[in-house]
């Protein structure tokens, strides 16, 4: 049986002109756990092993793949989303404040891995309370909860957990006493369980690596964004920033993520300009 050897170096400037990926686990013949990988590096799992790799630029997670990193990371990834109607999993949400609607803010983005997510929406001026309803797209059962204080709802214990692979419609009604003054709805898409398990394994592996807070947050962002999990990515980046351990690069990444989910005000609060996918900066206010 081949024996895994220690990677030449974990220092990107001395080994890779361009760092393409990182080996997140043991089980490869040529690269140890935590090693950075160059595009020309080849990976080959040991017998009965499925090492995990994080592709940085393409934001993909690979497990048990064989071949050259540049080729593996650039291949089109087969995505399996619960929606059969071709929904846009990375769609952004507007702030909703201008329209006076209780638009959903959190979870950020549409794709969800949490089975009991906390919901937060934009407050509506004049609203005395809110009614939140939740309904699976393939069910007629509708769950309801009245919120008398604030503009958020911790997932009720009386509600059944969300299920992997299903879509849910969240509708929020703003009431002024007995009259509905505004409403809005959005969709949450749950990952399939296989993909959720892969990401959870990657997160566990990243947290075990001897990385700086910034490098760990970047790796977590790659893992979460492999499935468009904006909420988890933003939380990981914010944790580092709030601890005062961030840098300009990470702040830029966080601002971009906020902008991508339609939260331009939160993006602006970071203190750097969020950038469009084309890397074109949006105009200053």
C-alpha positions in Angstrom: 0.0 0.0 0.0 1.4 3.4 -0.9 2.4 5.6 2.0 1.4 9.3 2.2 4.3 11.6 2.1 4.6 15.0 3.6 3.8 17.9 1.2 6.8 19.9 0.0 5.7 23.0 1.7 2.6 24.7 3.1 4.0 28.2 2.1 2.2 29.4 -1.0 4.9 32.0 -2.1 7.6 29.3 -2.2 5.7 26.4 -3.7 2.8 27.8 -5.8 2.7 30.8 -8.1 -1.1 30.4 -7.8 -2.7 28.4 -4.9 -5.6 26.5 -6.4 -6.8 24.4 -3.5 -6.1 22.9 -0.1 -6.1 19.3 1.1 -8.6 19.2 4.0 -8.1 15.6 5.1 -5.7 12.7 5.2 -5.8 9.9 2.7 -3.8 11.2 -0.3 -0.6 9.5 -1.5 1.2 12.8 -2.3 -0.1 15.5 0.0 -0.7 15.7 3.7 -3.7 17.2 5.5 -3.7 21.0 5.3 -1.3 21.3 2.4 -1.9 24.0 -0.2 -2.2 22.7 -3.7 -0.9 24.2 -7.0 -2.8 23.8 -10.3 -0.2 21.3 -11.6 -0.3 19.1 -8.4 -1.7 15.6 -8.9 -3.8 13.9 -6.2 -4.4 10.2 -5.8 -6.2 8.7 -2.8 -4.8 5.9 -0.8 -6.6 2.6 -1.0 -10.1 2.8 0.6 -9.6 6.6 1.3 -11.5 9.6 0.0 -9.5 12.7 0.8 -11.3 16.0 0.7 -10.1 19.0 -1.3 -11.3 22.6 -1.3 -11.0 24.4 -4.6 -10.5 28.1 -3.9 -11.3 30.0 -7.1 -14.1 27.8 -8.3 -15.6 27.3 -4.8 -16.0 23.5 -5.0 -15.5 20.6 -2.6 -14.1 17.4 -4.0 -13.9 14.1 -2.2 -12.0 11.0 -3.5 -11.1 12.6 -6.8 -8.1 11.5 -8.9 -6.1 13.7 -11.2 -4.5 17.1 -11.7 -5.9 19.9 -9.4 -6.2 22.4 -12.2 -8.4 20.1 -14.2 -10.4 18.7 -11.3 -11.2 22.2 -9.9 -12.2 23.6 -13.3 -14.6 20.8 -14.2 -18.3 21.7 -14.2 -19.7 20.5 -10.9 -22.9 18.6 -11.0 -25.3 20.3 -8.6 -28.3 18.7 -7.1 -30.8 21.2 -5.7 -34.2 20.4 -4.3 -36.1 22.7 -6.6 -37.3 21.2 -9.9 -38.4 24.5 -11.3 -34.9 25.9 -11.8 -34.9 28.4 -9.0 -32.1 30.8 -8.6 -30.3 29.7 -5.5 -28.1 32.7 -5.3 -30.7 35.4 -5.8 -30.4 38.4 -3.8 -33.1 40.1 -1.6 -33.7 43.8 -1.6 -33.8 45.5 1.8 -37.5 46.0 1.5 -37.5 49.2 3.5 -38.2 51.4 0.5 -41.3 49.4 -0.4 -42.5 49.1 3.2 -42.7 45.3 3.1 -41.6 42.8 5.8 -39.0 41.3 3.4 -37.0 38.4 4.7 -33.4 39.3 5.6 -32.2 36.2 7.4 -31.3 33.6 6.6 -29.1 35.4 4.0 -29.6 33.9 0.5 -32.0 31.2 -0.5 -30.1 28.0 0.1 -30.3 26.7 3.7 -28.6 24.0 5.7 -30.1 24.8 9.1 -33.1 22.7 10.0 -34.4 25.3 12.5 -33.3 28.6 11.1 -34.0 31.9 12.8 -36.0 34.2 10.6 -35.6 38.0 10.5 -37.3 40.6 8.3 -37.4 44.3 7.7 -39.7 46.1 10.2 -42.7 47.9 8.8 -43.6 51.3 10.1 -46.9 51.3 11.9 -47.1 47.5 12.3 -48.4 46.3 15.7 -47.5 42.7 15.1 -46.7 40.1 12.4 -47.9 36.8 11.3 -45.3 34.3 9.9 -46.4 31.3 7.9 -44.3 28.4 6.6 -45.4 25.9 4.0 -43.5 23.2 2.1 -43.9 23.5 -1.6 -45.1 19.9 -1.8 -47.6 20.1 1.1 -50.9 21.7 1.9 -50.0 22.0 5.6 -49.3 25.6 6.7 -47.6 26.5 10.0 -48.4 29.9 11.6 -46.9 32.0 14.4 -47.8 35.5 15.6 -44.9 37.8 16.6 -45.9 40.6 18.9 -42.4 42.0 19.7 -39.6 42.8 17.3 -39.0 41.6 13.7 -37.5 38.2 14.1 -38.7 34.7 15.0 -36.7 32.0 16.6 -37.8 28.8 15.0 -40.7 27.5 17.2 -40.0 24.3 19.0 -43.6 23.2 18.2 -42.9 23.3 14.5 -41.3 20.2 12.9 -37.8 20.6 11.7 -37.2 21.5 8.0 -36.3 18.5 5.9 -33.3 18.2 3.6 -34.2 18.4 -0.1 -37.4 20.3 0.3 -38.4 23.9 -0.5 -40.4 26.1 1.8 -42.4 29.3 1.3 -42.1 31.8 4.1 -44.8 34.5 4.1 -44.8 37.5 6.6 -47.9 39.6 7.1 -47.6 43.0 8.8 -50.6 43.9 10.9 -51.8 47.2 12.3 -54.2 45.9 14.9 -56.6 43.7 12.9 -55.7 45.0 9.4 -53.0 43.7 7.1 -51.0 46.7 6.0 -48.2 44.8 4.1 -46.9 41.4 3.3 -44.1 39.6 1.5 -42.9 36.1 0.8 -39.7 34.2 0.0 -38.4 30.7 -0.5 -36.0 28.7 1.5 -34.3 25.7 -0.3 -32.9 22.9 1.9 -29.7 21.2 0.6 -30.0 17.5 0.0 -28.6 15.6 2.9 -25.6 14.2 1.0 -24.4 17.7 0.2 -25.1 19.0 3.7 -23.0 16.1 5.1 -20.1 16.9 2.8 -20.1 20.5 3.9 -20.3 19.6 7.5 -17.4 17.3 7.1 -15.4 20.0 5.4 -16.2 22.5 8.2 -15.0 20.0 10.8 -11.8 19.4 8.9 -11.1 23.1 8.5 -11.6 23.8 12.2 -9.0 21.2 13.0 -6.3 22.7 10.8 -3.6 24.9 12.3 -4.7 28.0 10.3 -4.8 31.7 11.2 -8.4 33.1 11.8 -8.3 34.8 8.4 -7.2 31.7 6.5 -9.7 29.5 8.3 -12.5 32.0 7.5 -11.5 32.0 3.9 -11.6 28.2 3.8 -15.0 28.1 5.5 -16.3 30.6 2.9 -15.1 28.4 0.1 -16.8 25.3 1.7 -20.1 27.2 2.3 -20.2 28.9 -1.0 -19.8 25.6 -2.8 -23.5 25.3 -2.1 -24.4 29.0 -2.1 -24.8 29.0 1.7 -24.5 32.8 2.1 -25.8 32.8 5.6 -23.1 30.5 7.0 -20.4 32.2 5.0 -21.3 35.6 6.3 -21.5 34.4 9.9 -18.0 32.9 9.6 -16.5 36.1 8.1 -18.3 38.3 10.6 -17.0 36.3 13.5 -13.4 37.0 12.6 -14.2 40.7 11.9 -16.0 41.2 15.2 -13.1 39.6 17.0 -10.8 42.3 15.5 -8.8 39.6 13.6 -9.8 40.5 10.1 -7.8 42.2 7.3 -8.7 44.2 4.2 -9.0 41.1 2.0 -11.4 39.4 4.3 -13.4 42.6 4.8 -13.7 42.9 1.1 -14.9 39.4 0.8 -17.5 40.0 3.5 -18.7 43.2 1.8 -19.1 41.3 -1.4 -21.2 38.6 0.3 -23.5 41.2 1.8 -23.9 42.9 -1.6 -24.6 39.5 -3.3 -27.6 38.9 -1.0 -29.0 42.4 -1.6 -27.8 43.9 1.7 -26.0 47.0 0.3 -26.3 48.9 3.6 -24.5 46.1 5.5 -21.9 45.9 2.8 -21.3 49.7 3.1 -20.9 49.3 6.9 -17.8 47.2 6.4 -15.9 50.2 5.2 -14.8 48.9 1.8 -16.6 49.0 -1.5 -18.5 45.8 -2.4 -17.8 44.6 -5.8 -19.9 43.2 -8.6 -19.2 39.7 -9.9 -17.5 41.4 -12.9 -15.3 43.1 -10.3 -16.8 46.5 -11.3 -17.4 48.7 -8.2 -20.9 50.0 -7.7 -21.3 53.8 -7.5 -20.8 55.6 -4.2 -24.0 56.9 -2.5 
